[in-house]
């Protein structure tokens, strides 16, 4: 009986020791002193390139994953329709200018007739005072002057209408030239082609997406820290970032921005605290000269808020 009791006690002790060992081995490692933890997804400034004209794609130079320079041609859309439109409006514009030149010559002629008629009226009025000119001659001269004045006004009104038509045609020429230049799509900034949404031979419409660019040298990671931790961090504090794709590498980062207002913890962000607490967003600027980091990667971040050496290991705390 005594031996049975001893075996039972030994078994209980063994279970307790084993349980404690499992607890010690599996318990989450605490954060080192002077370190704060956060997690999120890597983000980049994405530029969505879309077509501004409709037509068939003649050429595309957008290999996915490759870098492009600002101003580099990316897509060439068939310019034949835009060229035809430009030719048509340029012809209309030239015809209107010719019409205006002819109208200007007519106006000059009738203005001369008007000056001559007015001079004739003035001369006959002087003669009529001495009865050297008849009233009929004076009336005829006045009728001629009124006719010349009316024709001059009519032609000037036509010229004003024609000037408006010329201005409208000139605007259409400018628009057609702009549309022709838009048949070649250029990179608005330097970056990496993440998505190529069009292939050679496809017909695109206005506003249709062509590609997605991102500047991999300017990536960011936004993490969320509890409100009671915000007094510890400052702009330009150093941080280290790790992603699942490169678990053995730590990427350098610095605090670039801190949100002005608190919010509830976003659902897709995991922090070792109550999910209902108020948190502040902290944006880290990442060092990515090797272009290894990509937008969308989940990442863990450790922020050093005290002037202490970086620890050898950086654990991920558990909730």
C-alpha positions as CSV (number, residue, x, y, z in Angstrom):
1,X,0.0,0.0,0.0
2,X,2.8,2.4,0.9
3,X,4.7,1.6,-2.3
4,X,1.5,2.3,-4.4
5,X,1.1,5.6,-2.7
6,X,4.8,6.5,-3.5
7,X,4.3,5.5,-7.1
8,X,1.2,7.7,-7.3
9,X,3.0,10.7,-5.8
10,X,5.9,10.1,-8.2
11,X,3.5,10.1,-11.2
12,X,1.8,13.3,-10.0
13,X,5.2,15.0,-9.6
14,X,6.3,13.8,-13.0
15,X,3.2,15.2,-14.6
16,X,3.6,18.5,-12.8
17,X,7.3,18.7,-13.8
18,X,6.4,17.9,-17.4
19,X,3.6,20.5,-17.5
20,X,5.9,23.1,-16.1
21,X,8.5,22.3,-18.7
22,X,6.0,22.5,-21.5
23,X,4.8,25.9,-20.0
24,X,8.4,27.2,-19.9
25,X,9.2,26.0,-23.4
26,X,6.0,27.3,-25.0
27,X,5.3,30.5,-23.1
28,X,5.7,33.6,-25.3
29,X,9.0,35.3,-25.0
30,X,8.6,38.8,-23.6
31,X,9.7,41.8,-25.6
32,X,13.2,43.1,-24.8
33,X,13.5,46.3,-22.9
34,X,13.0,49.5,-25.0
35,X,11.2,47.6,-27.8
36,X,7.7,48.0,-29.0
37,X,6.0,45.6,-31.4
38,X,3.5,46.1,-34.2
39,X,2.4,44.3,-37.4
40,X,0.7,45.2,-40.6
41,X,1.0,44.9,-44.4
42,X,3.6,46.7,-46.5
43,X,2.2,49.4,-48.7
44,X,3.5,51.5,-51.6
45,X,2.3,54.5,-53.6
46,X,0.5,52.7,-56.5
47,X,0.0,54.5,-59.8
48,X,-2.8,53.1,-61.9
49,X,-2.1,53.9,-65.6
50,X,-5.2,54.0,-67.8
51,X,-5.8,54.7,-71.5
52,X,-7.0,58.2,-72.5
53,X,-7.9,57.2,-76.0
54,X,-9.6,54.2,-77.6
55,X,-7.9,51.9,-80.1
56,X,-5.9,48.8,-80.7
57,X,-2.6,48.3,-78.9
58,X,0.3,48.2,-81.3
59,X,3.1,47.8,-78.8
60,X,3.6,47.4,-75.1
61,X,6.8,47.7,-73.1
62,X,5.8,46.7,-69.6
63,X,7.4,43.5,-68.4
64,X,6.0,42.7,-65.0
65,X,8.5,43.0,-62.2
66,X,10.8,45.2,-64.2
67,X,11.7,48.8,-63.4
68,X,10.7,51.7,-65.8
69,X,12.0,55.3,-65.8
70,X,9.8,58.3,-65.7
71,X,8.8,59.4,-69.2
72,X,9.6,56.0,-70.7
73,X,7.0,54.9,-73.4
74,X,4.9,52.0,-72.1
75,X,2.1,51.5,-74.6
76,X,1.5,52.6,-78.2
77,X,-2.1,52.7,-79.3
78,X,-3.0,52.8,-83.1
79,X,-2.8,56.5,-83.9
80,X,-4.5,56.3,-87.4
81,X,-7.9,57.4,-86.1
82,X,-6.4,60.3,-84.1
83,X,-4.4,61.4,-87.2
84,X,-7.5,61.4,-89.4
85,X,-9.4,63.5,-86.8
86,X,-6.5,65.9,-86.6
87,X,-6.3,66.2,-90.4
88,X,-10.1,66.8,-90.7
89,X,-10.1,69.6,-88.1
90,X,-6.9,71.2,-89.5
91,X,-8.7,71.3,-92.9
92,X,-11.7,72.9,-91.4
93,X,-9.5,75.4,-89.5
94,X,-7.6,76.3,-92.7
95,X,-10.9,76.8,-94.7
96,X,-12.3,79.1,-92.0
97,X,-9.1,81.2,-92.0
98,X,-9.4,81.5,-95.8
99,X,-13.0,82.6,-95.5
100,X,-12.1,85.2,-93.0
101,X,-9.4,86.6,-95.3
102,X,-11.9,86.9,-98.1
103,X,-14.4,88.5,-95.8
104,X,-11.8,91.0,-94.6
105,X,-11.3,92.0,-98.2
106,X,-15.0,92.5,-98.7
107,X,-15.3,94.6,-95.5
108,X,-12.4,96.8,-96.7
109,X,-14.1,97.3,-100.1
110,X,-17.4,98.3,-98.5
111,X,-15.7,100.5,-96.0
112,X,-14.2,102.3,-98.9
113,X,-17.6,102.6,-100.6
114,X,-19.0,104.0,-97.3
115,X,-16.3,106.6,-97.0
116,X,-16.9,107.6,-100.7
117,X,-20.6,107.7,-100.2
118,X,-20.4,109.9,-97.1
119,X,-18.0,112.2,-98.9
120,X,-20.5,112.5,-101.7
121,X,-23.4,113.3,-99.3
122,X,-21.3,116.0,-97.7
123,X,-20.4,117.5,-101.0
124,X,-24.0,117.5,-102.3
125,X,-25.3,119.0,-99.0
126,X,-22.9,122.0,-99.6
127,X,-24.0,122.3,-103.2
128,X,-27.7,122.0,-102.2
129,X,-27.3,125.0,-99.9
130,X,-26.5,127.1,-103.0
131,X,-29.0,125.3,-105.1
132,X,-26.3,123.8,-107.3
133,X,-27.4,120.2,-106.5
134,X,-30.9,118.8,-106.7
135,X,-32.7,117.2,-103.8
136,X,-33.0,114.0,-105.8
137,X,-29.2,113.7,-106.2
138,X,-28.8,114.3,-102.5
139,X,-31.3,111.6,-101.6
140,X,-29.7,109.2,-103.9
141,X,-26.3,109.8,-102.3
142,X,-27.8,109.4,-98.9
143,X,-29.4,106.1,-99.9
144,X,-26.0,104.9,-101.3
145,X,-24.3,105.8,-98.0
146,X,-26.9,103.9,-96.0
147,X,-26.6,100.9,-98.2
148,X,-22.8,100.9,-97.8
149,X,-23.1,101.3,-94.1
150,X,-25.6,98.4,-93.8
151,X,-23.5,96.1,-95.9
152,X,-20.4,97.0,-93.9
153,X,-22.2,96.1,-90.6
154,X,-23.6,92.9,-92.0
155,X,-20.1,91.8,-93.1
156,X,-18.6,92.8,-89.7
157,X,-21.3,90.7,-88.0
158,X,-20.3,87.8,-90.3
159,X,-16.7,88.3,-89.3
160,X,-17.5,88.1,-85.6
161,X,-19.4,84.8,-86.2
162,X,-16.5,83.5,-88.3
163,X,-14.1,84.5,-85.6
164,X,-16.0,82.4,-83.0
165,X,-16.0,79.5,-85.5
166,X,-12.3,79.9,-86.0
167,X,-11.7,79.9,-82.2
168,X,-13.8,76.8,-81.8
169,X,-11.9,75.1,-84.7
170,X,-8.6,76.1,-83.2
171,X,-9.6,74.4,-79.9
172,X,-10.6,71.3,-81.8
173,X,-7.2,71.3,-83.5
174,X,-5.5,71.6,-80.2
175,X,-7.6,68.8,-78.7
176,X,-7.0,66.5,-81.7
177,X,-3.2,67.1,-81.4
178,X,-3.4,66.3,-77.7
179,X,-5.4,63.1,-78.4
180,X,-2.7,62.1,-81.0
181,X,0.0,62.5,-78.4
182,X,-2.0,60.4,-76.0
183,X,-1.8,57.4,-78.3
184,X,1.6,56.8,-76.7
185,X,1.3,56.2,-72.9
186,X,4.4,57.2,-70.9
187,X,5.4,56.3,-67.4
188,X,4.3,59.2,-65.1
189,X,7.1,58.3,-62.6
190,X,9.9,55.8,-62.1
191,X,8.8,52.6,-60.6
192,X,8.2,48.8,-61.0
193,X,5.5,47.3,-63.1
194,X,3.4,45.2,-60.7
195,X,0.6,44.4,-63.0
196,X,0.4,44.5,-66.8
197,X,-3.3,44.6,-67.7
198,X,-3.1,44.7,-71.6
199,X,-1.4,42.8,-74.3
200,X,-0.4,43.7,-77.9
201,X,-3.4,43.5,-80.3
202,X,-6.1,44.1,-77.7
203,X,-8.6,46.9,-78.2
204,X,-8.7,49.3,-75.3
205,X,-11.3,51.9,-74.3
206,X,-11.0,55.3,-72.7
207,X,-10.3,54.8,-69.0
208,X,-9.4,51.1,-69.3
209,X,-6.5,50.2,-66.9
210,X,-3.2,49.4,-68.6
211,X,-0.7,48.8,-65.8
212,X,0.0,49.3,-62.1
213,X,3.2,50.9,-61.1
214,X,4.7,51.2,-57.6
215,X,8.0,52.8,-56.4
216,X,9.6,50.0,-54.5
217,X,12.2,52.3,-53.1
218,X,9.6,54.2,-51.1
219,X,7.6,51.5,-49.3
220,X,5.9,51.9,-46.0
221,X,4.5,49.8,-43.2
222,X,1.7,51.0,-41.0
223,X,1.5,49.5,-37.5
224,X,-0.8,50.3,-34.6
225,X,0.3,51.1,-31.1
226,X,-1.8,51.4,-28.0
227,X,-2.5,54.9,-26.8
228,X,-0.4,54.4,-23.6
229,X,2.6,53.6,-25.7
230,X,2.6,56.7,-27.8
231,X,4.6,58.8,-25.4
232,X,7.5,56.5,-26.0
233,X,7.9,56.9,-29.7
234,X,9.3,59.8,-31.7
235,X,9.7,60.6,-35.4
236,X,12.8,59.1,-36.9
237,X,13.0,56.3,-34.2
238,X,14.7,53.2,-35.6
239,X,12.8,50.0,-36.3
240,X,13.4,46.6,-37.7
241,X,11.0,44.7,-40.0
242,X,10.7,41.1,-40.9
243,X,8.5,39.4,-43.5
244,X,7.6,35.7,-44.0
245,X,9.3,35.6,-47.4
246,X,12.7,36.4,-45.8
247,X,12.4,35.1,-42.2
248,X,16.2,35.3,-41.6
249,X,16.5,39.0,-42.7
250,X,15.7,42.1,-40.8
251,X,15.0,45.2,-42.8
252,X,15.8,48.7,-41.5
253,X,13.1,51.3,-41.1
254,X,12.3,54.6,-39.4
255,X,9.2,56.2,-38.1
256,X,8.0,58.6,-40.8
257,X,4.6,59.6,-39.5
258,X,2.3,59.3,-36.5
259,X,-1.5,59.7,-36.8
260,X,-3.0,62.7,-35.1
261,X,-6.1,60.9,-34.0
262,X,-6.7,57.6,-32.2
263,X,-9.0,54.8,-33.6
264,X,-10.1,51.4,-32.7
265,X,-7.7,48.6,-33.7
266,X,-8.4,47.6,-37.4
267,X,-9.7,44.0,-37.7
268,X,-6.9,42.9,-40.0
269,X,-4.1,44.1,-37.6
270,X,-2.9,42.0,-34.7
271,X,-1.4,43.6,-31.7
272,X,-0.8,42.1,-28.2
273,X,-3.6,44.0,-26.5
274,X,-7.4,44.2,-26.2
275,X,-9.0,44.6,-29.6
276,X,-11.4,47.2,-28.3
277,X,-8.7,49.6,-27.2
278,X,-7.8,52.8,-28.9
279,X,-4.7,52.8,-30.9
280,X,-2.6,55.2,-33.1
281,X,-1.3,54.5,-36.5
282,X,2.5,54.7,-36.9
283,X,3.9,54.7,-40.4
284,X,7.4,53.3,-40.9
285,X,9.5,54.2,-44.0
286,X,11.3,51.0,-45.2
287,X,14.8,50.7,-46.6
288,X,14.3,48.6,-49.7
289,X,17.3,49.3,-51.9
290,X,17.5,45.6,-52.9
291,X,13.8,45.7,-54.0
292,X,13.1,42.5,-52.0
293,X,10.0,43.9,-50.2
294,X,6.8,44.1,-52.1
295,X,3.4,45.7,-51.4
296,X,0.9,43.5,-49.7
297,X,3.5,41.4,-47.7
298,X,2.5,40.9,-44.1
299,X,5.2,42.1,-41.8
300,X,6.2,42.3,-38.2
301,X,7.9,45.4,-36.8
302,X,9.9,46.2,-33.7
303,X,10.4,49.9,-32.8
304,X,13.4,50.8,-30.6
305,X,12.3,53.7,-28.4
306,X,15.2,53.6,-26.0
307,X,18.9,54.1,-26.8
308,X,19.8,50.5,-26.1
309,X,21.7,48.0,-28.4
310,X,19.4,46.0,-30.6
311,X,18.8,42.6,-29.0
312,X,20.0,39.4,-30.6
313,X,16.4,38.0,-31.1
314,X,13.2,39.9,-31.7
315,X,10.2,37.8,-30.6
316,X,6.6,38.1,-31.8
317,X,4.4,38.5,-28.7
318,X,1.2,36.5,-28.6
319,X,-2.2,37.9,-27.8
